[in-house]
Protein backbone atom coordinates (compact mmCIF):
# COMPACT_ATOMS: atom_id res chain seq x y z
CA UNK A 1 0.00 0.00 0.00
CA UNK A 2 2.89 2.38 0.80
CA UNK A 3 6.41 2.75 -0.59
CA UNK A 4 7.94 2.65 2.92
CA UNK A 5 6.94 1.69 6.42
CA UNK A 6 8.68 4.81 7.78
CA UNK A 7 9.85 8.07 6.21
CA UNK A 8 12.16 10.18 8.36
CA UNK A 9 12.56 13.86 7.49
CA UNK A 10 16.03 14.87 8.70
CA UNK A 11 19.13 12.85 9.59
CA UNK A 12 20.15 14.48 12.86
CA UNK A 13 20.33 12.58 16.18
CA UNK A 14 16.60 11.80 16.44
CA UNK A 15 16.19 11.02 12.75
CA UNK A 16 19.15 8.66 12.51
CA UNK A 17 18.17 6.78 15.67
CA UNK A 18 14.56 6.37 14.50
CA UNK A 19 15.68 5.18 11.06
CA UNK A 20 18.10 2.58 12.40
CA UNK A 21 15.66 1.37 15.07
CA UNK A 22 12.95 0.92 12.44
CA UNK A 23 15.31 -0.91 10.10
CA UNK A 24 16.52 -3.25 12.86
CA UNK A 25 13.00 -4.58 13.34
CA UNK A 26 12.66 -5.30 9.63
CA UNK A 27 10.85 -2.18 8.44
CA UNK A 28 11.55 -0.35 5.17
CA UNK A 29 12.90 3.13 5.87
CA UNK A 30 13.64 6.26 3.82
CA UNK A 31 15.60 9.19 5.25
CA UNK A 32 15.15 12.53 3.49
CA UNK A 33 17.97 15.04 4.02
CA UNK A 34 18.11 18.43 2.31
CA UNK A 35 21.77 19.02 3.17
CA UNK A 36 24.64 17.93 0.95
CA UNK A 37 25.53 15.15 3.38
CA UNK A 38 23.70 13.26 6.10
CA UNK A 39 24.06 14.27 9.73
CA UNK A 40 21.82 17.30 10.05
CA UNK A 41 22.53 20.39 12.11
CA UNK A 42 24.13 18.30 14.86
CA UNK A 43 26.98 17.13 12.61
CA UNK A 44 27.44 20.09 10.31
CA UNK A 45 26.74 23.32 12.22
CA UNK A 46 25.77 22.44 15.79
CA UNK A 47 26.89 19.89 18.36
CA UNK A 48 29.90 18.29 16.68
CA UNK A 49 31.42 21.46 15.15
CA UNK A 50 31.11 23.52 18.32
CA UNK A 51 32.60 20.78 20.50
CA UNK A 52 35.40 20.15 17.99
CA UNK A 53 36.13 23.87 17.90
CA UNK A 54 36.25 23.90 21.69
CA UNK A 55 38.68 21.00 21.91
CA UNK A 56 40.91 22.50 19.21
CA UNK A 57 41.01 25.84 21.02
CA UNK A 58 41.87 24.23 24.37
CA UNK A 59 44.67 22.20 22.80
CA UNK A 60 46.29 24.87 20.60
CA UNK A 61 45.98 27.62 23.18
CA UNK A 62 47.52 25.49 25.94
CA UNK A 63 44.56 26.40 28.13
CA UNK A 64 44.75 23.29 30.28
CA UNK A 65 48.44 23.87 31.11
CA UNK A 66 48.23 27.53 32.08
CA UNK A 67 47.79 26.65 35.75
CA UNK A 68 51.45 25.58 35.69
CA UNK A 69 53.02 27.71 32.99
CA UNK A 70 51.13 31.01 33.29
CA UNK A 71 48.47 32.80 31.29
CA UNK A 72 50.85 33.64 28.44
CA UNK A 73 51.55 29.95 27.73
CA UNK A 74 50.59 28.76 24.23
CA UNK A 75 51.10 25.47 22.41
CA UNK A 76 50.86 27.34 19.09
CA UNK A 77 51.41 31.03 18.66
CA UNK A 78 49.45 33.02 16.07
CA UNK A 79 46.46 30.65 15.96
CA UNK A 80 44.33 31.37 12.89
CA UNK A 81 40.91 30.35 11.60
CA UNK A 82 42.61 27.81 9.32
CA UNK A 83 44.03 25.97 12.33
CA UNK A 84 40.54 25.58 13.72
CA UNK A 85 38.92 24.56 10.43
CA UNK A 86 41.50 21.85 9.65
CA UNK A 87 40.57 19.68 12.62
CA UNK A 88 36.89 20.49 12.23
CA UNK A 89 36.68 19.15 8.67
CA UNK A 90 38.47 15.93 9.60
CA UNK A 91 36.03 15.34 12.45
CA UNK A 92 32.97 16.07 10.32
CA UNK A 93 34.16 13.74 7.54
CA UNK A 94 34.55 10.94 10.08
CA UNK A 95 31.08 11.53 11.56
CA UNK A 96 29.45 11.47 8.12
CA UNK A 97 31.30 8.28 7.11
CA UNK A 98 30.18 6.51 10.30
CA UNK A 99 26.56 7.54 9.72
CA UNK A 100 26.57 6.58 6.03
CA UNK A 101 28.00 3.17 6.92
CA UNK A 102 25.38 2.71 9.64
CA UNK A 103 22.58 3.44 7.15
CA UNK A 104 24.10 1.15 4.53
CA UNK A 105 24.54 -1.89 6.76
CA UNK A 106 20.98 -1.54 8.08
CA UNK A 107 19.40 -1.08 4.65
CA UNK A 108 18.21 2.48 5.25
CA UNK A 109 17.50 4.31 1.97
CA UNK A 110 18.44 7.97 1.43
CA UNK A 111 16.88 10.73 -0.64
CA UNK A 112 18.57 14.10 -0.96
CA UNK A 113 16.35 17.12 -1.34
CA UNK A 114 13.70 19.26 0.31
CA UNK A 115 10.67 17.43 1.70
CA UNK A 116 7.09 18.68 1.39
CA UNK A 117 3.85 17.05 2.45
CA UNK A 118 1.10 16.74 -0.15
CA UNK A 119 -1.16 14.71 2.15
CA UNK A 120 -0.66 12.98 5.53
CA UNK A 121 0.97 9.92 3.93
CA UNK A 122 2.64 11.46 0.87
CA UNK A 123 5.83 13.49 0.63
CA UNK A 124 7.42 15.21 -2.36
CA UNK A 125 11.20 15.53 -2.47
CA UNK A 126 12.69 18.27 -4.66
CA UNK A 127 16.42 18.06 -5.38
CA UNK A 128 18.82 20.86 -6.36
CA UNK A 129 18.09 20.34 -10.05
CA UNK A 130 14.37 20.82 -9.51
CA UNK A 131 13.51 17.16 -10.07
CA UNK A 132 10.66 15.91 -7.91
CA UNK A 133 10.20 12.41 -6.48
CA UNK A 134 7.08 11.32 -4.62
CA UNK A 135 7.11 8.81 -1.76
CA UNK A 136 4.42 7.43 0.51
CA UNK A 137 4.76 5.93 3.99
CA UNK A 138 2.63 4.33 6.68
CA UNK A 139 4.44 6.41 9.33
CA UNK A 140 6.38 9.66 9.19
CA UNK A 141 8.84 11.11 11.69
CA UNK A 142 9.55 14.85 11.44
CA UNK A 143 13.11 15.37 12.68
CA UNK A 144 14.01 18.46 10.68
CA UNK A 145 15.62 20.28 13.61
CA UNK A 146 15.95 24.03 13.95
CA UNK A 147 17.73 26.99 12.42
CA UNK A 148 18.98 30.22 14.03
CA UNK A 149 16.47 32.96 14.75
CA UNK A 150 17.45 35.88 12.49
CA UNK A 151 15.52 39.08 13.32
CA UNK A 152 15.40 41.90 10.77
CA UNK A 153 17.23 44.40 12.98
CA UNK A 154 20.45 42.35 12.95
CA UNK A 155 22.64 43.18 9.88
CA UNK A 156 23.92 39.66 9.16
CA UNK A 157 26.67 39.79 6.51
CA UNK A 158 28.71 36.59 6.94
CA UNK A 159 31.89 38.63 7.53
CA UNK A 160 31.50 40.52 10.80
CA UNK A 161 27.97 39.59 11.92
CA UNK A 162 27.11 35.89 12.22
CA UNK A 163 24.42 33.57 13.49
CA UNK A 164 25.29 30.41 15.42
CA UNK A 165 25.34 28.23 12.27
CA UNK A 166 27.66 30.58 10.36
CA UNK A 167 30.22 30.98 13.14
CA UNK A 168 31.72 27.54 12.44
CA UNK A 169 32.92 28.88 9.05
CA UNK A 170 34.65 31.89 10.57
CA UNK A 171 36.88 33.57 7.94
CA UNK A 172 39.35 34.92 10.52
CA UNK A 173 39.76 35.24 14.26
CA UNK A 174 38.61 38.58 15.71
CA UNK A 175 40.40 40.55 18.38
CA UNK A 176 37.06 41.30 20.04
CA UNK A 177 33.67 39.59 19.91
CA UNK A 178 30.22 40.55 21.14
CA UNK A 179 27.76 37.71 21.76
CA UNK A 180 24.04 38.47 21.99
CA UNK A 181 22.16 35.78 23.89
CA UNK A 182 23.40 34.03 27.04
CA UNK A 183 21.71 30.71 26.34
CA UNK A 184 23.67 27.48 26.02
CA UNK A 185 24.97 28.28 22.52
CA UNK A 186 25.92 31.86 23.32
CA UNK A 187 27.71 30.93 26.54
CA UNK A 188 29.62 28.11 24.86
CA UNK A 189 30.94 30.26 22.02
CA UNK A 190 31.64 33.26 24.27
CA UNK A 191 33.88 31.19 26.54
CA UNK A 192 35.54 29.30 23.68
CA UNK A 193 36.69 32.55 22.10
CA UNK A 194 37.67 33.93 25.50
CA UNK A 195 40.02 30.94 25.86
CA UNK A 196 41.73 32.22 22.69
CA UNK A 197 42.30 35.54 24.49
CA UNK A 198 39.70 37.25 22.36
CA UNK A 199 38.06 40.13 24.26
CA UNK A 200 34.46 38.91 24.68
CA UNK A 201 31.33 40.77 25.78
CA UNK A 202 28.25 38.66 26.53
CA UNK A 203 24.94 40.52 26.24
CA UNK A 204 21.68 39.20 27.70
CA UNK A 205 18.41 41.15 28.21
CA UNK A 206 17.50 39.12 31.30
CA UNK A 207 19.22 39.75 34.61
CA UNK A 208 20.26 36.08 34.86
CA UNK A 209 21.13 33.25 32.49
CA UNK A 210 20.99 29.45 32.32
CA UNK A 211 18.29 29.47 34.98
CA UNK A 212 17.85 25.69 34.84
CA UNK A 213 21.34 25.30 36.36
CA UNK A 214 21.90 25.41 40.12
CA UNK A 215 22.48 29.06 41.09
CA UNK A 216 25.60 28.33 43.16
CA UNK A 217 27.15 26.69 40.11
CA UNK A 218 26.34 29.73 37.98
CA UNK A 219 27.85 32.02 40.63
CA UNK A 220 31.08 30.00 40.46
CA UNK A 221 30.99 30.13 36.66
CA UNK A 222 30.41 33.89 36.58
CA UNK A 223 33.29 34.45 39.02
CA UNK A 224 35.65 32.66 36.64
CA UNK A 225 34.37 34.62 33.62
CA UNK A 226 34.94 37.91 35.40
CA UNK A 227 38.42 36.76 36.42
CA UNK A 228 39.14 36.26 32.69
CA UNK A 229 37.80 39.76 31.96
CA UNK A 230 34.76 38.56 30.01
CA UNK A 231 32.36 41.49 29.88
CA UNK A 232 28.86 40.62 31.13
CA UNK A 233 26.02 42.93 30.14
CA UNK A 234 23.08 41.33 31.90
CA UNK A 235 19.67 42.96 32.13
CA UNK A 236 20.38 45.09 29.06
CA UNK A 237 18.35 44.63 25.89
CA UNK A 238 19.88 45.55 22.53
CA UNK A 239 18.03 48.53 21.03
CA UNK A 240 19.93 48.69 17.73
CA UNK A 241 22.89 47.24 15.84
CA UNK A 242 24.77 49.30 13.29
CA UNK A 243 27.91 48.80 11.20
CA UNK A 244 30.59 51.48 11.22
CA UNK A 245 32.72 52.45 8.22
CA UNK A 246 34.90 49.36 8.64
CA UNK A 247 31.84 47.06 8.89
CA UNK A 248 32.48 46.67 12.63
CA UNK A 249 29.23 46.04 14.57
CA UNK A 250 28.14 48.58 17.16
CA UNK A 251 25.46 47.47 19.64
CA UNK A 252 23.46 50.07 21.52
CA UNK A 253 21.91 48.84 24.76
CA UNK A 254 18.78 49.96 26.59
CA UNK A 255 20.84 51.09 29.59
CA UNK A 256 22.68 53.63 27.43
CA UNK A 257 25.89 51.65 27.02
CA UNK A 258 27.50 50.83 23.68
CA UNK A 259 29.41 47.68 22.77
CA UNK A 260 31.73 47.89 19.76
CA UNK A 261 33.61 44.82 18.55
CA UNK A 262 35.36 43.33 15.55
CA UNK A 263 32.67 40.68 15.20
CA UNK A 264 29.19 39.93 16.49
CA UNK A 265 27.56 36.56 17.13
CA UNK A 266 23.77 36.63 17.43
CA UNK A 267 22.73 33.53 19.37
CA UNK A 268 19.37 34.53 20.83
CA UNK A 269 17.22 31.54 20.05
CA UNK A 270 16.39 29.08 17.28
CA UNK A 271 13.20 28.28 15.35
CA UNK A 272 11.89 25.03 13.95
CA UNK A 273 12.86 24.41 10.31
CA UNK A 274 9.24 23.61 9.46
CA UNK A 275 8.15 26.50 7.27
CA UNK A 276 8.71 24.69 3.94
CA UNK A 277 7.27 21.31 4.92
CA UNK A 278 3.69 22.31 3.97
CA UNK A 279 2.45 20.94 7.28
CA UNK A 280 -1.10 22.14 6.59
CA UNK A 281 -1.45 19.38 4.00
CA UNK A 282 -0.66 16.85 6.73
CA UNK A 283 -3.07 18.41 9.21
CA UNK A 284 -0.32 19.78 11.46
CA UNK A 285 0.30 23.19 13.00
CA UNK A 286 3.27 24.86 14.70
CA UNK A 287 3.72 27.48 17.40
CA UNK A 288 5.25 30.94 16.97
CA UNK A 289 8.74 29.42 16.99
CA UNK A 290 7.95 26.82 14.34
CA UNK A 291 7.86 23.97 16.86
CA UNK A 292 5.52 20.98 16.74
CA UNK A 293 3.53 19.82 19.76
CA UNK A 294 3.69 16.10 20.57
CA UNK A 295 2.42 13.68 23.19
CA UNK A 296 5.46 13.44 25.53
CA UNK A 297 5.46 9.67 26.05
CA UNK A 298 4.85 8.53 22.46
CA UNK A 299 6.12 11.55 20.44
CA UNK A 300 2.91 11.45 18.36
CA UNK A 301 1.54 14.64 16.86
CA UNK A 302 -2.20 15.30 16.59
CA UNK A 303 -2.08 13.11 13.45
CA UNK A 304 -1.46 9.68 15.02
CA UNK A 305 0.80 8.17 12.34
CA UNK A 306 3.01 11.29 12.20
CA UNK A 307 5.65 11.69 14.91
CA UNK A 308 8.11 14.49 15.71
CA UNK A 309 11.32 14.37 17.72
CA UNK A 310 14.48 16.34 18.46
CA UNK A 311 14.90 20.09 18.56
CA UNK A 312 11.76 20.67 16.47
CA UNK A 313 9.60 19.78 19.51
CA UNK A 314 11.50 22.14 21.85
CA UNK A 315 13.01 21.63 25.31
CA UNK A 316 15.37 20.06 26.26
CA UNK A 317 16.88 20.20 22.72
CA UNK A 318 19.85 17.98 23.58
CA UNK A 319 21.48 15.57 21.14
CA UNK A 320 21.38 12.85 23.82
CA UNK A 321 17.65 13.19 24.53
CA UNK A 322 16.87 13.61 20.82
CA UNK A 323 18.40 10.21 20.10
CA UNK A 324 16.16 8.58 22.70
CA UNK A 325 13.12 10.42 21.36
CA UNK A 326 13.78 9.05 17.88
CA UNK A 327 14.06 5.50 19.22
CA UNK A 328 10.88 5.83 21.32
CA UNK A 329 8.92 7.19 18.35
CA UNK A 330 10.03 4.32 16.09
CA UNK A 331 9.21 1.71 18.72
CA UNK A 332 5.75 3.14 19.33
CA UNK A 333 5.00 3.39 15.61
CA UNK A 334 5.55 -0.34 15.16
CA UNK A 335 3.92 -1.58 18.33
CA UNK A 336 7.00 -2.07 20.49
CA UNK A 337 7.01 -0.93 24.09
CA UNK A 338 10.35 0.71 24.89
CA UNK A 339 11.44 0.65 28.52
CA UNK A 340 10.37 3.74 30.45
CA UNK A 341 12.93 6.55 30.33
CA UNK A 342 15.02 7.12 33.45
CA UNK A 343 13.73 9.73 35.83
CA UNK A 344 16.86 11.86 35.53
CA UNK A 345 19.14 12.58 32.58
CA UNK A 346 22.21 14.83 32.52
CA UNK A 347 22.63 18.23 30.92
CA UNK A 348 26.03 19.12 29.52
CA UNK A 349 27.15 22.63 28.65
CA UNK A 350 30.46 22.62 26.77
CA UNK A 351 31.60 26.03 27.86
CA UNK A 352 35.07 26.81 29.21
CA UNK A 353 34.93 25.62 31.95
CA UNK A 354 32.29 23.04 31.14
CA UNK A 355 29.23 22.49 33.31
CA UNK A 356 27.04 19.45 33.83
CA UNK A 357 24.10 18.74 36.07
CA UNK A 358 21.69 15.92 36.87
CA UNK A 359 18.76 15.77 39.26
CA UNK A 360 17.31 18.60 41.31
CA UNK A 361 18.97 21.95 41.87
CA UNK A 362 19.06 23.46 45.34
CA UNK A 363 16.35 25.92 44.26
CA UNK A 364 14.08 23.05 43.18
CA UNK A 365 14.66 21.15 46.43
CA UNK A 366 13.66 24.26 48.36
CA UNK A 367 10.51 24.72 46.28
CA UNK A 368 9.52 21.13 47.09
CA UNK A 369 10.24 21.80 50.78
CA UNK A 370 12.49 18.74 51.07
CA UNK A 371 14.84 18.83 54.09
CA UNK A 372 18.31 18.61 52.54
CA UNK A 373 22.01 19.09 53.00
CA UNK A 374 24.77 19.87 50.50
CA UNK A 375 28.36 18.72 50.15
CA UNK A 376 30.99 20.66 48.22
CA UNK A 377 34.32 19.51 46.75
CA UNK A 378 36.85 21.77 45.03
CA UNK A 379 38.91 20.18 42.29
CA UNK A 380 42.00 21.80 43.77
CA UNK A 381 41.41 19.63 46.87
CA UNK A 382 42.14 16.48 44.83
CA UNK A 383 45.62 15.24 44.02
CA UNK A 384 44.63 14.86 40.38
CA UNK A 385 43.57 18.49 40.37
CA UNK A 386 47.05 19.50 41.53
CA UNK A 387 48.67 17.28 38.91
CA UNK A 388 46.54 18.91 36.22
CA UNK A 389 47.20 22.41 37.51
CA UNK A 390 43.55 23.13 38.24
CA UNK A 391 42.84 26.24 40.26
CA UNK A 392 39.09 26.17 39.68
CA UNK A 393 36.28 23.66 39.45
CA UNK A 394 33.79 22.38 41.99
CA UNK A 395 31.26 19.63 42.59
CA UNK A 396 28.06 20.11 44.56
CA UNK A 397 25.95 17.20 45.78
CA UNK A 398 22.51 17.45 47.41
CA UNK A 399 21.14 14.80 49.75
CA UNK A 400 17.82 14.28 51.50
CA UNK A 401 18.13 14.54 55.28
CA UNK A 402 15.22 12.13 55.79
CA UNK A 403 16.16 9.33 53.36
CA UNK A 404 19.86 10.13 52.82
CA UNK A 405 19.21 9.68 49.10
CA UNK A 406 21.12 11.64 46.47
CA UNK A 407 18.90 14.36 44.99
CA UNK A 408 21.22 16.14 42.57
CA UNK A 409 24.79 16.54 41.35
CA UNK A 410 26.14 19.76 39.84
CA UNK A 411 29.66 20.16 38.46
CA UNK A 412 31.60 23.03 36.92
CA UNK A 413 35.17 22.48 35.78
CA UNK A 414 37.41 20.20 33.75
CA UNK A 415 35.74 16.92 32.81
CA UNK A 416 32.33 17.86 34.23
CA UNK A 417 30.37 16.26 31.37
CA UNK A 418 32.18 12.94 31.93
CA UNK A 419 32.14 12.97 35.73
CA UNK A 420 28.39 13.57 35.89
CA UNK A 421 27.56 10.01 34.86
CA UNK A 422 28.63 8.57 38.22
CA UNK A 423 26.07 10.80 39.88
CA UNK A 424 23.49 9.95 37.21
CA UNK A 425 23.84 6.22 37.90
CA UNK A 426 23.54 6.58 41.67
CA UNK A 427 20.61 8.97 41.31
CA UNK A 428 18.58 6.72 38.99
CA UNK A 429 19.35 3.69 41.16
CA UNK A 430 18.05 5.63 44.17
CA UNK A 431 21.40 5.47 45.95
CA UNK A 432 22.23 7.20 49.19
CA UNK A 433 25.17 9.11 50.62
CA UNK A 434 26.50 5.79 51.92
CA UNK A 435 27.60 4.79 48.41
CA UNK A 436 30.08 7.66 48.29
CA UNK A 437 31.26 7.20 51.86
CA UNK A 438 31.83 3.44 51.68
CA UNK A 439 33.22 2.96 48.16
CA UNK A 440 36.75 3.38 46.87
CA UNK A 441 37.56 5.65 43.93
CA UNK A 442 40.65 5.44 41.76
CA UNK A 443 43.49 7.60 43.06
CA UNK A 444 44.43 10.12 41.86
CA UNK A 445 41.31 11.09 39.89
CA UNK A 446 38.91 13.99 39.72
CA UNK A 447 36.18 11.43 40.55
CA UNK A 448 37.53 11.51 44.10
CA UNK A 449 35.53 14.73 44.37
CA UNK A 450 32.46 12.53 44.84
CA UNK A 451 33.94 11.12 48.05
CA UNK A 452 35.09 14.55 49.24
CA UNK A 453 31.67 16.10 48.61
CA UNK A 454 29.96 13.08 50.16
CA UNK A 455 32.03 13.36 53.32
CA UNK A 456 31.41 17.10 53.43
CA UNK A 457 27.66 16.49 53.33
CA UNK A 458 27.92 13.61 55.84
CA UNK A 459 29.66 15.92 58.32
CA UNK A 460 26.68 18.30 58.06
CA UNK A 461 23.91 15.71 58.29
CA UNK A 462 22.24 15.21 61.70
CA UNK A 463 23.51 12.14 63.49
CA UNK A 464 21.04 9.28 63.83
Number of C-alpha atoms within 10 A of each C-alpha: 7 12 15 17 20 27 30 29 27 27 29 27 28 33 34 27 21 31 30 22 20 25 22 13 12 12 16 19 27 24 23 25 26 20 15 10 16 25 25 25 22 17 21 23 19 19 15 19 24 25 18 20 20 21 17 19 20 19 15 18 23 22 20 16 18 17 17 14 13 11 13 10 16 19 13 12 10 10 16 14 15 14 15 22 19 11 15 22 14 11 15 18 13 11 16 17 14 13 16 16 12 14 21 12 10 17 18 21 16 18 17 17 21 21 26 21 21 17 15 20 18 19 25 18 20 18 16 11 7 10 9 13 13 14 16 22 22 17 21 28 27 25 33 29 30 23 21 17 16 17 10 7 11 17 17 18 10 13 17 23 23 23 24 22 18 17 21 21 17 17 15 14 17 19 14 17 26 25 26 25 23 26 15 18 21 24 22 21 28 28 24 25 21 21 21 19 17 17 20 28 23 22 26 22 18 13 9 12 18 13 9 13 20 20 16 14 21 18 11 15 22 14 12 16 19 11 9 15 14 19 16 17 20 16 16 18 18 20 12 14 19 15 14 10 7 8 14 17 25 19 23 18 19 14 12 9 11 14 19 19 20 19 22 30 24 25 23 22 20 20 20 23 18 22 12 10 19 17 18 13 16 18 14 15 16 16 11 8 17 19 22 23 20 19 12 11 12 20 24 21 22 15 12 14 17 26 27 29 34 29 28 26 27 20 10 12 15 18 18 16 20 27 19 18 27 30 23 25 28 31 18 17 24 14 8 12 11 13 7 8 12 11 10 15 18 18 20 19 19 24 24 24 21 19 26 25 29 24 23 20 23 25 14 14 18 12 9 9 9 15 12 20 21 22 22 21 23 21 27 19 18 20 15 18 21 15 13 18 17 21 16 18 24 23 27 26 28 26 26 19 18 11 12 18 20 30 28 25 29 28 29 26 23 21 17 24 19 11 21 24 17 12 23 22 15 18 22 16 13 12 17 18 24 15 15 22 15 10 8 10 14 8 11 13 14 23 21 22 27 26 22 21 24 27 19 18 22 21 12 12 18 9 6 3
